[in-house]
Amino acid sequence: MLKHGYYTCRKCIAVSHRVKFTLPPESDLFLRFALVSDGHYGQERTEYIATHDEMIAWTNAEQKQEAFIFTFINGDLFHDDTTMHKKSLNSVIFLTAIIYLT
């Protein structure tokens, strides 16, 4: 099981930093899931396709190694252009875990 690692925080001004975290002992875990947020699919001047591909690859690899119950995709799946909604949904169908969207 993954005992520690890094996650990336993205601020509104597109500055990111890595924060170290440590998971509690496995006996203390009640529910394991992945949380994905703010994909902004279709945002101009960003590498949104590569970012989504990386998220899917990482999430699927983690699911294969240390199974979790579901992936929760929280808000801002697409960016401004509502025509990107269907494309953004098509980008996440490759996740292997159950998906919940908000």
N, C-alpha and C positions, 0 to 999 in steps of 0.2 A: 504494500500500500504506500502511496505517496505520503511521506511524513512532513515534508516541507517543500517550498518552492517559491515561485515569484508570480505575482500577477501585475498587470499593467493598468494604471489609472490614467484615463485620458481626460484632461480638463477641457473646458469650452474653448480655450485658446490653443488647443491642439498640442499642449505640452504634456509629455508623458514621463512617468517615473516608475521604477519598479520597487515594490514593497515586499519584504520577506514575510512569510507567514509559516506557522507550524500547526499541523492538525493535532487535535487531541488524540489520546489512545483510541484504537479501534473499538474497544469495549464501550467507550463513551459516545460513539456515533450512533444516531438514531435514523438518520435519513441522509442519503448521499445523492446529490444531484449537481448538474452543471448549470451555471447561470451565465447567460450571454446577453449583452445589452449594447444599445446604441450603435448598430451596424451602419446606419446611414447609407444604405445601398443607393447608389446613383449620385452621391454627393460629388459635385464638380471639384476638380483638382485634388482628388484623393485616389488612392489605389484600392477602392472599395471591393473590387472583384478579388484581388489578391488577399485582402483582409478577410473576406468571407471564406475563401478557400482555406486559408490558414486556420481560421476558427473551426471549420468543419473537420479538417485533418487532425487538429489537436484534440478536439472533443471526441472524435471517433477512436483515436488512438488511446486516449484515457479511458473511454468506455470499454474498449477491448481488454485493457490491462487491469483496470480497477472498476468494475461495473458499478454504475449508478442507476438510479431508478428512472430518471427523466432529465431532459434538458429544458430549462425555462428560458425563453427568449423574451426579454423585458424591454419593451418600448423602442421607439425610433428605429424600427427595422429598415425603413426606407427614408430618403431625405427629400423633403419638399415636393418633388414631382410624383404625383399620385400614380402615374403610369408605371412607376418603378415598383409598385406594391406587388404585383404578380411576379415580376422578375425576382424580387427579394424573397418571396415565398419559395420560388423554384430553386433558389440558391441554398435553402436550408433543408430541402427534402432529402438530402444525402446524409443527414445525421442519422446514426443508427439507433439512438435511444428514442423513447417516446418524447414528443415535442409539445410544449405548452407555450402559447403566444399571448402577449398582452398588447 
